[in-house]
Amino acid sequence: MVVLSVVSGKASEVINRIVGTTASTSKSVLIYDDVKDEFSVAGITGISSITTTEGPAETILSGGEEGEVLTKNTSTDYDVSWQDVHTLYVQVKNDSGGTLDKGTPVHATGVTGTVADVIAARADTASAMPATYVLNEELADGAEGQAIISGTITGVDTSSFSPGDVIYVGATGGFTNVKPTGTNLIQNLGVVTKSNVNTGSGVVLGSGRANDVPNIPNGQAWIGNASGVPTPTTLATVATTGSYNDLSDQPTIPTDTNLGNTDLTLIGNRVVEMGSNSLDLQSSSASKFKIFNTGTAQGTGRFTVNGNGTAAGILRVSDASSSNIIGIQHPDSGSGYTLKLPTADGSANEFLSTDGSGNLSFASPNPNVGPWVNLGGRYQIDVADANNMLISGGAFGPYYYIWSQSAGTTVSGGTVDTTTTTMSSFYQLYGGFQLPDSLKVKASFALRNANSNSYSKPIRFQIWSFPLESVSSTVTMTLRADYTFNTPGNTYPADHTVTTTSALTADEYIVCMFAVDNATMTSTGYVYCNIQLELVE
C-alpha cells in the first residue's frame, strides 16, 4: 500500500482532480518524474511537492477451514481471524472476582462500554441465573475474552459424561448431567458430543434462557394468575373465587397427608395401586386400619358389617381359591350381643360354651345332659280331694300318689324358688327322682281327660325339689317350676313345656305334681298324662 501526501495550497485541487478523473478519459492524472523522483498532477501548477509513503501490505489472511469466515477480533486494524459461522461468539469481561475456566456458564450482569460483564452462573442463586454465555477460553478476573452464545465448544473436560448426555447449569456453578432438584433453577445448556479430559466437546443450545419448568417447593403447584402467568401457589390457600374461579365448587387440596374436612365424591371406578406398599388409615398418628399389599388387613377397635335395610350384614370368609365361602350373619331381628372368644383353643371333643354374659369357653360335654326320665299314667281327680297335689312316678313307677296336703300349692300357686311346704310321711318320697348333676330340669308333657269333658278349670303343673334325707324324717320341699293351663278335653294339645329357673343341686330329689280345682266335679275324673323330663344346662 502507498500513501500519497500533497504538501501545497493546491491539495484540494489535486484530490478533486484525482477523484474526479476516471480511466475512461484516457488522460494522465498523476505523473511521476523518475529523474526528479516526484509526482505532479496534469493540468495543475504550483504544487510544492507530492510524496509517497509505503504502508502495510493489503493481503488476505491465509489459513482457515472450509465454511469459515474472516472476523475482526478487536478494534485494531487488520486484527482478524478465521471463524466458524455455525458458532456465535461475543466478547465478555470477567467481573466475578476470580478466574473463570473455559466452558464455565456465565451470567451477564451489565456492560463495560460494549462488552458484557459476566459472573459464574449457578442454579441455586436466582440472581446468577440464567447462564447468558459459555466461556470459550479461560479468563482472569477483569480480563476480556471470547464466549459462546450458541454453537460448538471444544477443548473442555467432558470425561465425567457420555456422548448424548444433556448438560445443565450446576447448583453451585459449572455444568452437570444431573437435572437439579428442589428449589434449584433448571437450565438445559446443551448436549455432550465427545467425552475426553482434554479434547471433550459439546453443542451449546440453551445459553441465555431458562428452558425448563422450574422446580417449586413441596405442597405448591403451578396456578395461572389473573394475567395468565403460571405462578407457584400453596395448594392449601388456593381460592375458589376471584382469579382462581376455575376451581370453584372444588374441594380445597391440603398441603399434607390429611384429607381435611371436606367430603369427596367418587364419580367413577378408581384403582389404588399399592405396589409393595401398604395403605394406613391413622388418627393422631396412630394406625387405626391398615391394608397390606398381600391383602391382609388389620384394624384397631371393632369392625362392623351393617345390614342393607333388607337383610342383616354378613361377614364372609372364603377358601384359598375363593371358590367356597362361609358367612356369619346376624339374625334378621332381635337385640345384639357380643361373644368373647376363649384365650386358648381347647382340647379334643370340647365345645364352646357361654356363661350367659357373652364369655365363651371350651367345655367337655356333660354326659348327664339330655333326656332323663319318661313318666306316664292315669291321674285321678276325686271330688273329695279339692285343690290337692298328685305325685307322679317315683318308686312305684308310672303311677300316682294322692297327697292330701295343699300347703299353699293350690291353683293359686306360689313363688318359684321361694315357696316351700313340708311332707310328713315318707310315702310322699316315693315319687322323687335323684339328680345326677347340678343341672336344670325341663319337663315336656301332654294331657287328655278320660271322662270329664265338661271340666274347664285351670290345671297347674309344678316341679318341687327336696334334699337327700332319711325317708322317715319330715322333708321340706321348694317350688322350682310352675305352669298353668286349661284342661284339654278329649283332644291331645301340643306339648306343654316348663323349665326350672336355675340349676338344682346334685343329688337333690324332684317330684312332678298336678294341682286341680275339682269344686265343680260331681264324680271322680281321670286325666291321662305323658311327661318327659330332660336335664339341661
Kinemage of the C-alpha trace (Angstrom):
@kinemage 1
@onewidth
@group {chain A} dominant
@subgroup {mainchain}
@vectorlist {calphas} color= white
{ca met a 1} P 0.000 0.000 0.000
{ca val a 2} L 1.242 3.527 -0.927
{ca val a 3} L 0.143 6.655 0.904
{ca leu a 4} L 0.067 9.848 -1.234
{ca ser a 5} L 0.733 13.123 0.592
{ca val a 6} L 0.311 16.591 -1.037
{ca val a 7} L 2.175 19.472 0.582
{ca ser a 8} L 0.705 22.513 -1.203
{ca gly a 9} L -2.061 25.009 -1.109
{ca lys a 10} L -3.278 23.155 -4.169
{ca ala a 11} L -4.006 19.982 -2.119
{ca ser a 12} L -7.797 20.162 -2.542
{ca glu a 13} L -7.431 20.679 -6.285
{ca val a 14} L -5.103 17.684 -6.536
{ca ile a 15} L -7.566 15.477 -4.661
{ca asn a 16} L -10.549 16.653 -6.706
{ca arg a 17} L -8.621 16.117 -9.954
{ca ile a 18} L -7.561 12.593 -8.934
{ca val a 19} L -11.010 11.601 -7.665
{ca gly a 20} L -12.909 13.280 -10.479
{ca thr a 21} L -10.900 11.748 -13.344
{ca thr a 22} L -11.767 8.237 -14.443
{ca ala a 23} L -9.834 5.837 -16.546
{ca ser a 24} L -12.277 6.270 -19.415
{ca thr a 25} L -10.986 9.803 -20.111
{ca ser a 26} L -7.633 8.365 -21.258
{ca lys a 27} L -5.906 11.281 -19.541
{ca ser a 28} L -2.968 11.150 -17.183
{ca val a 29} L -3.984 12.090 -13.670
{ca leu a 30} L -0.853 11.539 -11.643
{ca ile a 31} L 2.586 11.881 -13.357
{ca tyr a 32} L 5.791 10.559 -11.842
{ca asp a 33} L 9.179 12.064 -12.874
{ca asp a 34} L 11.766 9.380 -12.099
{ca val a 35} L 14.630 11.835 -12.651
{ca lys a 36} L 13.287 14.282 -10.136
{ca asp a 37} L 11.664 11.427 -8.194
{ca glu a 38} L 8.478 13.359 -7.767
{ca phe a 39} L 4.814 13.302 -8.715
{ca ser a 40} L 2.779 16.023 -10.436
{ca val a 41} L -0.857 16.298 -11.427
{ca ala a 42} L -1.651 17.086 -15.007
{ca gly a 43} L -3.231 20.495 -15.512
{ca ile a 44} L -2.351 21.796 -12.053
{ca thr a 45} L 0.664 24.010 -11.401
{ca gly a 46} L 2.101 25.483 -8.287
{ca ile a 47} L 2.343 22.173 -6.386
{ca ser a 48} L 5.212 22.421 -3.954
{ca ser a 49} L 5.628 18.656 -3.510
{ca ile a 50} L 3.898 15.280 -3.649
{ca thr a 51} L 5.420 12.460 -1.579
{ca thr a 52} L 4.562 8.834 -1.068
{ca thr a 53} L 4.948 6.558 1.926
{ca glu a 54} L 4.973 2.718 1.912
{ca gly a 55} L 2.237 1.211 4.144
{ca pro a 56} L 1.426 -2.371 5.242
{ca ala a 57} L 0.763 -4.839 2.532
{ca glu a 58} L -3.007 -5.250 1.909
{ca thr a 59} L -3.133 -9.054 1.697
{ca ile a 60} L -5.840 -11.619 2.714
{ca leu a 61} L -5.064 -13.680 5.884
{ca ser a 62} L -4.020 -17.171 4.964
{ca gly a 63} L -5.353 -20.415 6.544
{ca gly a 64} L -8.903 -21.159 7.730
{ca glu a 65} L -11.201 -24.093 7.119
{ca glu a 66} L -13.932 -24.649 4.600
{ca gly a 67} L -17.010 -22.657 5.548
{ca glu a 68} L -15.114 -20.294 7.914
{ca val a 69} L -15.183 -16.520 7.514
{ca leu a 70} L -12.839 -13.673 8.481
{ca thr a 71} L -13.919 -11.955 11.658
{ca lys a 72} L -12.442 -8.803 13.173
{ca asn a 73} L -11.354 -9.670 16.678
{ca thr a 74} L -10.674 -6.182 18.090
{ca ser a 75} L -10.908 -2.543 17.034
{ca thr a 76} L -7.282 -2.687 15.825
{ca asp a 77} L -6.898 -2.550 12.012
{ca tyr a 78} L -6.287 -5.877 10.362
{ca asp a 79} L -6.776 -7.873 13.686
{ca val a 80} L -8.828 -10.609 12.027
{ca ser a 81} L -9.157 -14.381 12.281
{ca trp a 82} L -10.967 -17.243 10.605
{ca gln a 83} L -14.154 -18.219 12.490
{ca asp a 84} L -16.763 -20.979 12.136
{ca val a 85} L -20.010 -19.316 11.087
{ca his a 86} L -22.016 -22.055 12.897
{ca thr a 87} L -20.856 -20.781 16.284
{ca leu a 88} L -21.818 -17.330 17.574
{ca tyr a 89} L -19.253 -15.567 19.722
{ca val a 90} L -19.236 -12.439 21.844
{ca gln a 91} L -16.625 -10.522 23.814
{ca val a 92} L -17.157 -10.603 27.589
{ca lys a 93} L -15.354 -9.298 30.661
{ca asn a 94} L -14.794 -11.403 33.796
{ca asp a 95} L -16.349 -9.428 36.676
{ca ser a 96} L -16.579 -12.332 39.156
{ca gly a 97} L -13.571 -11.549 41.334
{ca gly a 98} L -11.716 -14.728 40.373
{ca thr a 99} L -10.504 -16.762 37.413
{ca leu a 100} L -13.166 -18.451 35.289
{ca asp a 101} L -12.274 -21.651 33.381
{ca lys a 102} L -13.077 -22.388 29.784
{ca gly a 103} L -16.540 -23.938 29.488
{ca thr a 104} L -17.925 -22.069 32.527
{ca pro a 105} L -21.566 -20.986 32.087
{ca val a 106} L -21.664 -17.256 32.850
{ca his a 107} L -24.431 -14.791 33.648
{ca ala a 108} L -24.359 -11.223 32.264
{ca thr a 109} L -24.633 -8.562 34.992
{ca gly a 110} L -24.042 -5.403 32.927
{ca val a 111} L -21.678 -3.888 30.342
{ca thr a 112} L -18.375 -2.040 30.245
{ca gly a 113} L -18.541 0.032 27.060
{ca thr a 114} L -19.877 -2.516 24.585
{ca val a 115} L -18.504 -5.598 26.407
{ca ala a 116} L -20.779 -7.630 28.688
{ca asp a 117} L -19.679 -8.060 32.330
{ca val a 118} L -20.147 -11.691 33.486
{ca ile a 119} L -20.041 -13.840 36.624
{ca ala a 120} L -20.280 -17.597 37.028
{ca ala a 121} L -23.880 -18.828 36.729
{ca arg a 122} L -25.247 -21.172 39.464
{ca ala a 123} L -28.667 -22.882 39.711
{ca asp a 124} L -29.121 -22.269 43.446
{ca thr a 125} L -28.972 -18.468 43.103
{ca ala a 126} L -31.684 -16.647 41.187
{ca ser a 127} L -29.512 -13.531 40.772
{ca ala a 128} L -26.845 -15.617 38.977
{ca met a 129} L -29.284 -17.164 36.500
{ca pro a 130} L -29.824 -17.783 33.685
{ca ala a 131} L -26.486 -18.554 32.045
{ca thr a 132} L -26.144 -15.984 29.246
{ca tyr a 133} L -22.987 -17.371 27.622
{ca val a 134} L -20.435 -20.179 27.891
{ca leu a 135} L -16.752 -19.098 28.068
{ca asn a 136} L -14.634 -20.261 25.154
{ca glu a 137} L -11.395 -19.517 26.984
{ca glu a 138} L -10.061 -19.108 30.492
{ca leu a 139} L -10.411 -15.547 31.810
{ca ala a 140} L -8.607 -13.991 34.745
{ca asp a 141} L -10.537 -11.548 36.902
{ca gly a 142} L -11.081 -8.315 34.939
{ca ala a 143} L -9.852 -9.831 31.660
{ca glu a 144} L -11.795 -9.801 28.419
{ca gly a 145} L -12.216 -12.789 26.161
{ca gln a 146} L -14.447 -14.835 23.952
{ca ala a 147} L -17.700 -16.516 24.974
{ca ile a 148} L -20.163 -18.659 23.024
{ca ile a 149} L -23.821 -17.754 22.574
{ca ser a 150} L -24.612 -20.927 20.627
{ca gly a 151} L -22.726 -23.455 18.586
{ca thr a 152} L -19.858 -25.866 19.222
{ca ile a 153} L -17.376 -25.801 22.072
{ca thr a 154} L -14.200 -27.908 22.026
{ca gly a 155} L -11.212 -28.468 24.250
{ca val a 156} L -13.115 -28.869 27.546
{ca asp a 157} L -13.093 -31.677 30.135
{ca thr a 158} L -16.123 -33.897 29.494
{ca ser a 159} L -14.563 -37.094 30.830
{ca ser a 160} L -17.272 -37.452 33.514
{ca phe a 161} L -20.025 -37.596 30.908
{ca ser a 162} L -21.070 -39.714 27.956
{ca pro a 163} L -21.897 -38.581 24.429
{ca gly a 164} L -25.573 -37.657 24.310
{ca asp a 165} L -25.755 -36.544 27.953
{ca val a 166} L -27.890 -33.444 28.496
{ca ile a 167} L -25.949 -30.736 30.332
{ca tyr a 168} L -27.463 -28.383 32.937
{ca val a 169} L -26.138 -25.434 34.926
{ca gly a 170} L -24.832 -26.899 38.206
{ca ala a 171} L -26.409 -25.982 41.558
{ca thr a 172} L -23.163 -24.320 42.716
{ca gly a 173} L -21.848 -23.411 39.267
{ca gly a 174} L -20.207 -25.160 36.350
{ca phe a 175} L -22.118 -27.788 34.387
{ca thr a 176} L -23.561 -31.207 35.233
{ca asn a 177} L -25.519 -34.008 33.588
{ca val a 178} L -27.836 -34.316 36.625
{ca lys a 179} L -31.025 -32.296 36.444
{ca pro a 180} L -31.203 -30.011 39.520
{ca thr a 181} L -33.939 -30.714 42.062
{ca gly a 182} L -35.578 -28.941 44.985
{ca thr a 183} L -35.664 -25.164 44.731
{ca asn a 184} L -32.738 -25.024 42.290
{ca leu a 185} L -33.461 -23.413 38.946
{ca ile a 186} L -33.198 -25.585 35.853
{ca gln a 187} L -31.399 -24.586 32.640
{ca asn a 188} L -30.583 -27.029 29.866
{ca leu a 189} L -27.309 -25.821 28.255
{ca gly a 190} L -26.735 -28.418 25.541
{ca val a 191} L -25.517 -31.930 24.735
{ca val a 192} L -22.132 -33.666 25.079
{ca thr a 193} L -20.728 -34.811 21.705
{ca lys a 194} L -17.332 -36.141 22.839
{ca ser a 195} L -16.132 -37.459 26.194
{ca asn a 196} L -12.488 -36.624 26.880
{ca val a 197} L -10.497 -34.982 29.631
{ca asn a 198} L -8.699 -32.581 27.262
{ca thr a 199} L -10.496 -32.607 23.912
{ca gly a 200} L -14.080 -33.009 25.052
{ca ser a 201} L -16.715 -31.195 23.061
{ca gly a 202} L -20.399 -30.380 23.022
{ca val a 203} L -23.136 -28.360 21.418
{ca val a 204} L -24.275 -25.217 23.252
{ca leu a 205} L -28.015 -24.825 22.705
{ca gly a 206} L -29.606 -23.257 25.743
{ca ser a 207} L -27.474 -20.366 26.973
{ca gly a 208} L -29.311 -17.165 27.727
{ca arg a 209} L -32.626 -18.608 28.887
{ca ala a 210} L -34.143 -20.960 31.483
{ca asn a 211} L -35.666 -23.545 29.146
{ca asp a 212} L -37.260 -25.941 31.633
{ca val a 213} L -40.161 -25.671 34.083
{ca pro a 214} L -38.509 -24.552 37.322
{ca asn a 215} L -38.635 -26.641 40.490
{ca ile a 216} L -41.098 -25.443 43.145
{ca pro a 217} L -41.367 -26.141 46.904
{ca asn a 218} L -43.263 -29.083 48.360
{ca gly a 219} L -47.018 -28.516 48.590
{ca gln a 220} L -47.166 -25.944 45.788
{ca ala a 221} L -48.480 -26.136 42.238
{ca trp a 222} L -48.390 -24.031 39.113
{ca ile a 223} L -51.590 -21.956 39.081
{ca gly a 224} L -52.349 -19.399 36.410
{ca asn a 225} L -52.794 -15.910 37.867
{ca ala a 226} L -55.069 -13.134 36.594
{ca ser a 227} L -52.570 -12.359 33.811
{ca gly a 228} L -52.385 -15.967 32.683
{ca val a 229} L -48.877 -16.425 34.082
{ca pro a 230} L -48.169 -19.742 35.860
{ca thr a 231} L -47.342 -18.941 39.490
{ca pro a 232} L -46.109 -21.277 42.292
{ca thr a 233} L -49.043 -21.391 44.717
{ca thr a 234} L -49.576 -23.214 48.019
{ca leu a 235} L -52.485 -25.587 47.439
{ca ala a 236} L -53.995 -25.049 50.890
{ca thr a 237} L -54.542 -21.391 50.077
{ca val a 238} L -55.969 -21.834 46.590
{ca ala a 239} L -59.051 -19.620 46.404
{ca thr a 240} L -62.328 -20.765 44.915
{ca thr a 241} L -63.253 -17.308 43.680
{ca gly a 242} L -61.538 -14.315 42.116
{ca ser a 243} L -58.517 -15.017 39.962
{ca tyr a 244} L -58.783 -18.758 40.660
{ca asn a 245} L -62.508 -19.106 39.934
{ca asp a 246} L -61.851 -22.039 37.607
{ca leu a 247} L -61.525 -24.083 40.801
{ca ser a 248} L -64.935 -23.063 42.189
{ca asp a 249} L -67.060 -25.797 43.776
{ca gln a 250} L -63.992 -27.989 44.101
{ca pro a 251} L -62.558 -29.131 47.458
{ca thr a 252} L -59.555 -27.353 48.918
{ca ile a 253} L -56.484 -29.507 48.407
{ca pro a 254} L -54.445 -29.775 51.645
{ca thr a 255} L -50.684 -29.440 51.832
{ca asp a 256} L -50.125 -32.539 53.978
{ca thr a 257} L -51.380 -36.139 54.031
{ca asn a 258} L -54.732 -35.271 55.647
{ca leu a 259} L -57.947 -35.329 53.617
{ca gly a 260} L -59.296 -32.357 55.553
{ca asn a 261} L -62.918 -31.806 56.498
{ca thr a 262} L -64.439 -31.784 53.018
{ca asp a 263} L -66.359 -34.792 51.706
{ca leu a 264} L -65.129 -36.229 48.424
{ca thr a 265} L -67.461 -37.671 45.782
{ca leu a 266} L -66.359 -40.630 43.678
{ca ile a 267} L -67.744 -40.225 40.148
{ca gly a 268} L -66.307 -43.401 38.618
{ca asn a 269} L -64.411 -46.599 39.283
{ca arg a 270} L -60.972 -45.925 40.679
{ca val a 271} L -57.948 -48.132 41.368
{ca val a 272} L -55.415 -47.600 44.140
{ca glu a 273} L -52.192 -49.284 43.017
{ca met a 274} L -50.243 -50.182 46.162
{ca gly a 275} L -47.248 -51.921 44.627
{ca ser a 276} L -45.111 -53.127 47.529
{ca asn a 277} L -46.586 -50.523 49.876
{ca ser a 278} L -49.416 -50.535 52.426
{ca leu a 279} L -52.389 -48.227 52.991
{ca asp a 280} L -52.560 -46.991 56.597
{ca leu a 281} L -55.534 -45.021 57.954
{ca gln a 282} L -54.448 -43.166 61.085
{ca ser a 283} L -55.848 -40.952 63.820
{ca ser a 284} L -53.435 -38.726 65.752
{ca ser a 285} L -50.538 -40.614 64.110
{ca ala a 286} L -51.852 -43.947 65.463
{ca ser a 287} L -52.765 -46.676 62.985
{ca lys a 288} L -56.497 -47.478 63.010
{ca phe a 289} L -56.922 -49.569 59.866
{ca lys a 290} L -54.126 -50.853 57.649
{ca ile a 291} L -54.274 -52.761 54.370
{ca phe a 292} L -51.132 -54.556 53.222
{ca asn a 293} L -50.237 -55.297 49.595
{ca thr a 294} L -50.700 -59.015 50.372
{ca gly a 295} L -54.425 -58.407 51.002
{ca thr a 296} L -54.073 -58.691 54.766
{ca ala a 297} L -55.941 -56.069 56.783
{ca gln a 298} L -55.637 -55.175 60.444
{ca gly a 299} L -57.643 -52.717 62.478
{ca thr a 300} L -57.964 -51.214 65.930
{ca gly a 301} L -61.236 -51.261 67.850
{ca arg a 302} L -64.094 -53.065 66.112
{ca phe a 303} L -65.222 -53.868 62.597
{ca thr a 304} L -68.947 -53.625 61.798
{ca val a 305} L -70.795 -55.115 58.812
{ca asn a 306} L -74.110 -53.274 58.594
{ca gly a 307} L -77.303 -54.555 57.067
{ca asn a 308} L -78.641 -53.114 53.815
{ca gly a 309} L -82.164 -52.378 55.017
{ca thr a 310} L -83.430 -55.706 53.699
{ca ala a 311} L -81.045 -58.322 55.073
{ca ala a 312} L -78.688 -58.397 58.029
{ca gly a 313} L -74.976 -57.893 57.454
{ca ile a 314} L -72.793 -60.901 56.620
{ca leu a 315} L -69.094 -61.385 57.404
{ca arg a 316} L -67.818 -63.685 54.666
{ca val a 317} L -64.603 -65.754 54.554
{ca ser a 318} L -63.552 -67.797 51.520
{ca asp a 319} L -61.153 -70.685 50.981
{ca ala a 320} L -57.736 -70.377 49.323
{ca ser a 321} L -59.215 -70.477 45.811
{ca ser a 322} L -62.072 -68.104 46.737
{ca ser a 323} L -64.492 -70.766 45.453
{ca asn a 324} L -66.249 -71.591 48.718
{ca ile a 325} L -67.446 -69.039 51.246
{ca ile a 326} L -68.531 -69.241 54.882
{ca gly a 327} L -70.663 -66.406 56.175
{ca ile a 328} L -71.510 -65.233 59.685
{ca gln a 329} L -74.799 -63.340 59.781
{ca his a 330} L -76.774 -61.524 62.462
{ca pro a 331} L -80.378 -62.692 62.969
{ca asp a 332} L -82.894 -60.704 60.957
{ca ser a 333} L -84.384 -59.432 64.202
{ca gly a 334} L -83.581 -59.368 67.906
{ca ser a 335} L -81.183 -57.402 70.065
{ca gly a 336} L -77.473 -57.561 69.549
{ca tyr a 337} L -74.878 -59.195 71.764
{ca thr a 338} L -71.147 -59.774 71.849
{ca leu a 339} L -69.382 -63.129 72.159
{ca lys a 340} L -65.862 -63.102 73.566
{ca leu a 341} L -63.618 -65.958 72.450
{ca pro a 342} L -61.568 -68.069 74.904
{ca thr a 343} L -57.876 -67.417 75.480
{ca ala a 344} L -56.891 -70.923 74.276
{ca asp a 345} L -58.079 -73.270 71.531
{ca gly a 346} L -59.377 -76.001 73.847
{ca ser a 347} L -58.912 -79.772 73.742
{ca ala a 348} L -60.259 -82.514 71.504
{ca asn a 349} L -64.024 -83.086 71.669
{ca glu a 350} L -64.642 -79.924 73.702
{ca phe a 351} L -67.248 -77.397 72.638
{ca leu a 352} L -67.752 -73.645 73.023
{ca ser a 353} L -69.938 -72.750 75.970
{ca thr a 354} L -71.237 -69.349 77.061
{ca asp a 355} L -71.623 -68.138 80.616
{ca gly a 356} L -74.729 -66.183 79.632
{ca ser a 357} L -72.808 -62.885 79.539
{ca gly a 358} L -71.139 -63.496 76.188
{ca asn a 359} L -67.922 -65.014 77.567
{ca leu a 360} L -67.122 -68.201 75.659
{ca ser a 361} L -65.005 -71.050 76.945
{ca phe a 362} L -64.252 -74.585 75.887
{ca ala a 363} L -66.048 -77.273 77.902
{ca ser a 364} L -66.418 -81.006 77.808
{ca pro a 365} L -69.897 -82.402 77.096
{ca asn a 366} L -71.831 -83.304 80.260
{ca pro a 367} L -72.960 -86.918 79.899
{ca asn a 368} L -75.912 -86.181 82.143
{ca val a 369} L -77.339 -83.517 79.830
{ca gly a 370} L -80.224 -84.722 77.694
{ca pro a 371} L -83.333 -86.907 78.135
{ca trp a 372} L -83.616 -88.229 81.668
{ca val a 373} L -86.924 -89.789 82.700
{ca asn a 374} L -90.187 -90.583 80.906
{ca leu a 375} L -93.368 -90.731 83.022
{ca gly a 376} L -96.872 -91.634 82.051
{ca gly a 377} L -100.123 -92.869 83.503
{ca arg a 378} L -103.590 -92.038 84.648
{ca tyr a 379} L -104.112 -89.334 87.250
{ca gln a 380} L -107.254 -89.425 89.379
{ca ile a 381} L -109.217 -86.275 90.256
{ca asp a 382} L -111.570 -87.152 93.115
{ca val a 383} L -114.404 -84.979 94.300
{ca ala a 384} L -113.125 -85.298 97.862
{ca asp a 385} L -109.618 -84.077 97.038
{ca ala a 386} L -110.211 -80.437 96.298
{ca asn a 387} L -107.066 -78.422 95.493
{ca asn a 388} L -104.721 -81.312 96.306
{ca met a 389} L -101.456 -82.225 94.544
{ca leu a 390} L -100.943 -85.539 92.804
{ca ile a 391} L -97.452 -87.060 92.880
{ca ser a 392} L -96.231 -88.656 89.659
{ca gly a 393} L -93.944 -91.615 89.148
{ca gly a 394} L -91.242 -92.451 91.666
{ca ala a 395} L -90.625 -95.740 93.381
{ca phe a 396} L -93.948 -97.100 92.235
{ca gly a 397} L -93.182 -96.480 88.547
{ca pro a 398} L -95.582 -94.629 86.248
{ca tyr a 399} L -98.320 -94.350 88.809
{ca tyr a 400} L -99.617 -91.675 91.091
{ca tyr a 401} L -99.974 -90.955 94.775
{ca ile a 402} L -102.626 -88.703 96.226
{ca trp a 403} L -101.151 -86.105 98.555
{ca ser a 404} L -103.880 -84.722 100.782
{ca gln a 405} L -101.961 -81.648 101.925
{ca ser a 406} L -102.312 -78.445 99.922
{ca ala a 407} L -99.899 -76.208 101.927
{ca gly a 408} L -100.285 -73.200 99.657
{ca thr a 409} L -99.885 -75.189 96.482
{ca thr a 410} L -103.418 -74.763 95.316
{ca val a 411} L -104.492 -73.469 91.963
{ca ser a 412} L -103.376 -70.015 93.139
{ca gly a 413} L -99.818 -71.392 93.182
{ca gly a 414} L -96.739 -69.938 94.904
{ca thr a 415} L -93.426 -68.172 94.142
{ca val a 416} L -90.768 -70.164 92.277
{ca asp a 417} L -87.570 -70.826 94.291
{ca thr a 418} L -89.244 -69.280 97.370
{ca thr a 419} L -92.461 -71.148 98.301
{ca thr a 420} L -91.853 -74.228 100.473
{ca thr a 421} L -94.019 -76.939 102.003
{ca thr a 422} L -93.377 -79.841 104.382
{ca met a 423} L -94.096 -83.522 103.797
{ca ser a 424} L -94.734 -85.541 106.953
{ca ser a 425} L -94.902 -89.029 105.528
{ca phe a 426} L -92.095 -90.999 103.949
{ca tyr a 427} L -94.583 -92.342 101.427
{ca gln a 428} L -94.590 -88.992 99.818
{ca leu a 429} L -90.947 -89.539 98.862
{ca tyr a 430} L -91.732 -92.445 96.606
{ca gly a 431} L -92.422 -90.059 93.743
{ca gly a 432} L -88.916 -88.483 93.781
{ca phe a 433} L -86.064 -88.783 91.260
{ca gln a 434} L -82.468 -88.051 92.318
{ca leu a 435} L -80.470 -85.545 90.187
{ca pro a 436} L -77.094 -86.919 88.930
{ca asp a 437} L -75.562 -83.423 88.480
{ca ser a 438} L -76.194 -79.747 89.132
{ca leu a 439} L -78.462 -79.014 86.165
{ca lys a 440} L -81.818 -77.503 85.263
{ca val a 441} L -84.878 -79.724 84.798
{ca lys a 442} L -87.058 -79.322 81.716
{ca ala a 443} L -90.482 -81.015 81.629
{ca ser a 444} L -92.467 -81.595 78.439
{ca phe a 445} L -95.938 -83.104 78.830
{ca ala a 446} L -99.348 -83.637 77.227
{ca leu a 447} L -102.719 -84.399 78.895
{ca arg a 448} L -106.079 -85.845 77.944
{ca asn a 449} L -109.242 -86.082 80.025
{ca ala a 450} L -110.577 -89.576 80.357
{ca asn a 451} L -114.147 -88.959 81.471
{ca ser a 452} L -114.597 -85.319 82.443
{ca asn a 453} L -115.043 -83.472 79.160
{ca ser a 454} L -117.001 -80.691 80.776
{ca tyr a 455} L -114.228 -79.760 83.191
{ca ser a 456} L -112.809 -76.370 82.224
{ca lys a 457} L -110.918 -75.237 85.291
{ca pro a 458} L -107.189 -74.461 85.111
{ca ile a 459} L -104.687 -77.209 85.903
{ca arg a 460} L -101.319 -76.291 87.428
{ca phe a 461} L -98.197 -78.368 86.739
{ca gln a 462} L -95.324 -77.946 89.222
{ca ile a 463} L -91.814 -79.249 89.898
{ca trp a 464} L -90.665 -79.485 93.542
{ca ser a 465} L -87.259 -80.374 94.963
{ca phe a 466} L -86.043 -81.620 98.327
{ca pro a 467} L -82.681 -82.711 99.758
{ca leu a 468} L -81.478 -86.248 100.394
{ca glu a 469} L -82.600 -87.138 103.925
{ca ser a 470} L -83.916 -90.096 105.868
{ca val a 471} L -87.200 -91.291 104.500
{ca ser a 472} L -88.634 -91.340 107.976
{ca ser a 473} L -87.990 -87.659 108.630
{ca thr a 474} L -90.026 -84.635 107.767
{ca val a 475} L -88.968 -83.240 104.407
{ca thr a 476} L -89.212 -79.599 103.280
{ca met a 477} L -89.805 -79.133 99.548
{ca thr a 478} L -89.138 -75.983 97.442
{ca leu a 479} L -91.183 -74.939 94.422
{ca arg a 480} L -88.882 -74.922 91.328
{ca ala a 481} L -91.268 -74.539 88.364
{ca asp a 482} L -94.914 -73.532 87.988
{ca tyr a 483} L -97.059 -73.760 84.823
{ca thr a 484} L -100.833 -73.185 84.392
{ca phe a 485} L -103.043 -74.372 81.521
{ca asn a 486} L -106.686 -75.285 80.904
{ca thr a 487} L -107.899 -78.865 80.867
{ca pro a 488} L -107.626 -80.164 77.301
{ca gly a 489} L -110.814 -82.220 76.979
{ca asn a 490} L -110.535 -85.365 74.898
{ca thr a 491} L -108.101 -83.857 72.327
{ca tyr a 492} L -104.366 -84.004 72.820
{ca pro a 493} L -102.900 -80.480 72.551
{ca ala a 494} L -99.373 -79.545 71.597
{ca asp a 495} L -96.769 -80.335 74.229
{ca his a 496} L -96.537 -78.045 77.202
{ca thr a 497} L -93.015 -77.151 78.343
{ca val a 498} L -91.624 -75.703 81.560
{ca thr a 499} L -88.028 -75.440 82.862
{ca thr a 500} L -86.691 -74.659 86.303
{ca thr a 501} L -85.317 -71.130 86.511
{ca ser a 502} L -81.973 -72.229 87.953
{ca ala a 503} L -79.806 -75.308 88.218
{ca leu a 504} L -80.690 -77.644 91.076
{ca thr a 505} L -78.132 -79.140 93.428
{ca ala a 506} L -76.650 -82.511 92.544
{ca asp a 507} L -78.216 -85.414 94.488
{ca glu a 508} L -81.419 -83.439 95.179
{ca tyr a 509} L -84.736 -85.145 94.511
{ca ile a 510} L -87.582 -83.794 92.434
{ca val a 511} L -91.248 -84.637 92.107
{ca cys a 512} L -93.791 -83.560 89.465
{ca met a 513} L -97.260 -82.625 90.703
{ca phe a 514} L -100.617 -81.516 89.319
{ca ala a 515} L -102.921 -79.176 91.227
{ca val a 516} L -106.591 -79.225 90.294
{ca asp a 517} L -109.757 -77.450 91.319
{ca asn a 518} L -112.447 -80.090 91.411
{ca ala a 519} L -115.079 -77.953 93.084
{ca thr a 520} L -117.327 -78.421 90.100
{ca met a 521} L -116.690 -82.142 89.841
{ca thr a 522} L -119.668 -84.392 90.621
{ca ser a 523} L -117.773 -87.608 90.142
{ca thr a 524} L -114.209 -88.837 90.081
{ca gly a 525} L -112.339 -87.804 86.961
{ca tyr a 526} L -109.252 -89.176 85.313
{ca val a 527} L -106.510 -87.488 83.284
{ca tyr a 528} L -104.037 -89.404 81.153
{ca cys a 529} L -100.559 -87.833 81.092
{ca asn a 530} L -97.213 -88.331 79.369
{ca ile a 531} L -94.222 -86.466 80.881
{ca gln a 532} L -90.634 -86.342 79.589
{ca leu a 533} L -88.006 -84.973 81.957
{ca glu a 534} L -84.783 -83.637 80.463
{ca leu a 535} L -81.645 -82.293 82.142
{ca val a 536} L -80.322 -79.083 80.591
{ca glu a 537} L -77.516 -76.658 81.362
